[in-house]
Amino acid sequence: MQKDKKFFSLNKRHDFEKCDMISMFADHNGVKLIENASKGTCILKPLDSFEKGMVWDRISMRGLVPDGSKIKGFFHATDSEEAYKLILDAYRDPKEKMAFMKTLEVLEIEDPADALLHTLKGRYLIGWLSVFASGDTPVIERIRIHYPYQSLLDYLPEVFRTNDYSDFLHRYLSIYRTLLMELEEEVDLSPLHLLTEHGSEADVNWLAETLGLESPEIWSFEELKNRVSQATRLSGIRGTRPAIEEISSFITGLECFIIEQHDLGRKSADAYLNVLYDRLYGKSHADFTILVPEDKLASEQIYNQMKKALDSVKPSFTNARLVSLQPYLRLDQHAYLGINSTINKPGRLVLDNRSSLPYKTVLADCAERKM
């Protein structure tokens, strides 16, 4: 239905900055009145359809209009290039442009949020919006002007067709055509909802549920966006060691280490080592241990977050044991050379965060020791 449809859209700050403002200004939110102003005018940049006698379709506007405030639109279509260039001239005073446009025969629109422009015919479209406020200022976020005009009558037998665009049947069917256009636009833009970098929080939460991500509430919005964007790839390796390593590193921001039962070499170990392995890494063959560097599991929130995330990617009927590695060496505990423990070469005694003295140590002067 919209195969040949076109539209001009103003939805960014630099789009609105090309318009002429009287008592109004543009920022990243849209167009609004200056402080303490109760009335303002936005002269739209004139539009060129590149076709003489163009029949314009409709205007739609999105924004915030508080109670007691109002926005009115005034539009004129012409084939005159002089009028187009006069309004387009950036060096001409906006008040002079307004004085000229008020001499033209314009279509006055009480509510430009969604209105028909069928009676306007001409290559160029010029117009302005008048904003009235009593209290909070209205904000114009987006303006979209559609062309050329198309009617649902074009899909009916010829007996129903007429060139009178002000005819009741034309205007009546335009209501349903607008609903269909909005529905088609929503369908056309639906793939954008799958792009997490552009999606809203509701879109991302919906995607998380659709992709089967358990407990999305444990993630912040930014973390959830990153997780959803990787969900397809992670689902392909779900239940594997790489998936566990990746989700662990994603939460902690550091490389984590996984120890499985077959890594321990229990068959060649003596009884003492096997008892120690049972205590540190679990007795069941379904147990595996994740070593988290430093003190990343200090808070209960992070621990629960990581536990729930691991439950969603680990193999079924297995148990993940989380261990937070401490930066010191303690025998028969989780101490791993090169990971959280080191052995330094003998040297001068330096008391820092990596050295300590026994409680019974006595420091004596070298001369006293010789005596």
Secondary structure, DSSP 8 states (H G I E B T S, - for coil): --TT-EEEEE-SHHHHTTSEEESEEEETTEEEE-TT-SEEEEE---EE-SSTT-B--EEEEEEE--TT-EEEEEEEEES-HHHHHHHH-TTS-HHHHHHHHTTS--EEES-TTEEE-TT-BSSEEEEEEEEE-SSS--EEEEEEEEES---GGGGS-GGG--S-TTSHHHHHHHHHHHHHHHHHHHHHHGGGGG-TTT--HHHHHHHHHHTT-S-GGGS-HHHHHHHHHTHHHHHHTTTSHHHHHHHHHHHHSS--EEEEGGGS-GGGS-HHHHHHHHHHH-SSTTEEEEEESTTTT-SHHHHHHHHHHHHHHS-TT-EEEEEE--SS--TTSS--BTTTB----S-----STT----TT-----HHHHH-
